[in-house]
């Protein structure tokens, strides 16, 4: 399963949800859009038995500025 917004890519495989901040040109700095999207998905996955862990990562050379 894969979902994508402009600033956040999400994939779920083997009960692991991976959130990839997708603003490499900005060193993945948080934006309100990114925060809201992550929050919405975190709330959804908190009650989803198909997700056991969430990994946060960043595209490009920085995790988050």
BAFI-3210 file (N, C-alpha, C; in Angstrom, 3 decimals, decimal comma, padded with zeros to 6 digits):
// residues 65
n [1|2|3|4|5|6|7|8|9|10|11|12|13|14|15|16|17|18|19|20|21|22|23|24|25|26|27|28|29|30|31|32|33|34|35|36|37|38|39|40|41|42|43|44|45|46|47|48|49|50|51|52|53|54|55|56|57|58|59|60|61|62|63|64|65]
n.u [000,849|000,639|000,834|000,661|001,405|002,212|004,330|004,836|005,565|004,153|004,432|003,379|004,415|004,645|003,647|005,015|004,993|006,243|007,149|008,121|009,629|009,310|010,790|013,350|014,794|014,496|015,770|014,051|012,527|009,987|006,647|003,438|001,596|002,879|003,078|000,323|-000,566|001,011|000,089|-002,639|-002,390|-000,990|-002,927|-004,803|-003,314|-002,839|-004,951|-005,037|-004,766|-003,021|-000,698|002,204|004,440|005,957|008,131|010,158|011,603|013,762|013,772|016,519|019,533|019,153|017,503|015,639|015,344]
n.v [-001,173|002,190|005,685|009,109|012,434|015,742|016,546|014,389|011,013|007,818|004,477|001,102|-001,936|-005,259|-004,743|-002,427|000,960|003,466|006,741|009,189|012,191|014,522|016,782|017,465|019,595|021,565|020,565|018,873|020,366|021,052|021,750|023,345|021,929|019,442|018,631|018,446|016,460|014,267|014,016|013,372|010,856|009,451|009,319|007,702|005,320|004,619|003,115|001,034|-002,323|-003,413|-002,055|-001,953|-000,546|002,666|004,276|007,090|009,047|010,891|012,277|012,534|014,186|014,968|014,454|016,121|019,573]
n.w [000,000|-000,829|-000,288|-001,240|-000,688|-001,646|000,045|001,711|001,705|002,013|002,939|003,499|004,703|005,665|008,306|008,906|008,749|006,731|006,857|004,739|004,677|002,171|001,060|-000,099|-001,192|000,664|002,806|004,098|005,878|008,264|007,329|007,607|006,111|005,781|008,476|009,190|007,402|008,229|010,879|010,474|009,217|011,210|013,232|011,944|011,550|014,180|015,100|013,380|012,808|010,980|011,072|012,901|013,627|013,125|010,947|010,638|008,122|005,878|002,582|000,332|001,459|004,105|007,223|008,676|008,783]
ca.u [000,000|001,424|000,095|001,597|001,031|003,380|005,418|004,968|005,315|003,879|004,277|003,175|004,813|004,949|003,278|005,890|004,635|007,381|006,810|009,297|009,476|009,702|011,139|014,815|015,321|014,400|016,326|012,887|011,996|008,555|005,688|002,122|000,984|003,537|002,666|-001,084|-000,662|001,574|-000,836|-003,821|-002,029|-000,650|-004,196|-005,374|-002,514|-002,881|-006,010|-004,977|-004,018|-002,051|000,507|002,758|005,500|006,085|009,496|010,249|012,848|013,712|014,329|017,721|020,656|018,839|016,252|014,736|016,067]
ca.v [000,000|003,412|006,928|010,203|013,832|016,416|016,663|013,199|009,723|006,804|003,101|000,120|-003,278|-006,143|-004,033|-001,268|002,142|004,371|008,115|009,851|013,615|014,647|018,159|017,462|020,916|022,369|019,690|018,266|021,223|020,853|022,763|023,028|020,888|018,188|018,283|018,033|015,185|013,243|013,874|012,648|009,456|008,857|008,998|006,572|004,121|004,288|002,121|000,068|-003,512|-003,766|-001,261|-002,191|000,423|003,729|004,754|008,412|009,255|012,039|012,108|013,318|014,067|015,420|013,939|017,254|020,774]
ca.w [000,000|-000,849|-000,377|-001,459|-000,827|-002,204|001,010|002,537|001,062|003,024|002,466|004,570|004,292|006,792|009,540|009,094|007,966|006,570|006,487|004,175|004,424|000,773|000,714|-000,036|-001,542|001,889|003,844|004,735|006,936|008,469|006,899|008,189|005,275|006,130|009,843|009,183|006,706|009,108|012,008|010,001|008,992|012,503|013,892|011,211|011,795|015,608|015,327|012,281|013,220|009,943|011,306|014,220|013,896|012,128|010,770|010,027|007,392|004,982|001,242|000,112|002,377|005,458|007,790|008,901|009,216]
c.u [000,892|000,527|001,098|000,860|002,289|004,578|005,677|004,637|005,131|003,760|004,097|003,506|005,193|004,761|004,187|005,425|005,855|006,873|008,100|008,967|010,082|009,876|012,663|015,446|015,319|014,965|015,216|012,378|010,488|007,769|004,360|001,433|001,566|003,105|001,234|-001,251|-000,133|000,636|-002,065|-003,518|-001,646|-001,920|-004,860|-004,630|-002,529|-003,916|-006,041|-004,147|-002,978|-000,742|000,965|003,816|005,524|007,523|009,429|011,609|012,682|014,334|015,575|018,729|020,376|017,543|015,258|015,555|015,312]
c.v [001,233|004,622|008,035|011,522|014,492|016,371|015,400|011,959|008,698|005,454|002,205|-001,254|-004,078|-005,452|-002,851|-000,146|003,049|005,714|008,757|011,315|013,883|016,109|018,279|018,809|021,870|021,608|019,097|019,058|021,018|022,047|022,397|021,922|019,507|017,718|017,770|016,676|014,047|012,975|013,059|011,158|008,750|008,463|007,785|005,273|003,695|003,211|001,049|-001,144|-003,960|-003,004|-001,481|-001,186|001,456|004,223|006,113|008,548|010,470|011,716|012,981|013,160|014,517|014,798|015,080|018,434|021,465]
c.w [000,000|-001,011|-000,608|-001,414|-001,376|-001,248|001,826|001,719|002,170|002,345|003,684|004,007|005,528|008,138|009,867|008,161|007,921|006,071|005,987|003,925|003,054|000,363|000,707|-000,369|-000,349|003,085|004,714|005,933|007,037|007,946|007,559|007,410|005,615|007,515|009,858|008,507|007,586|010,279|011,611|009,829|010,290|013,257|013,249|011,561|013,261|015,913|014,242|012,703|012,188|010,111|012,742|014,618|012,775|012,131|010,085|009,359|006,484|003,640|001,115|001,237|003,804|005,934|007,944|009,397|010,334]
res [x|x|x|x|x|x|x|x|x|x|x|x|x|x|x|x|x|x|x|x|x|x|x|x|x|x|x|x|x|x|x|x|x|x|x|x|x|x|x|x|x|x|x|x|x|x|x|x|x|x|x|x|x|x|x|x|x|x|x|x|x|x|x|x|x]
***
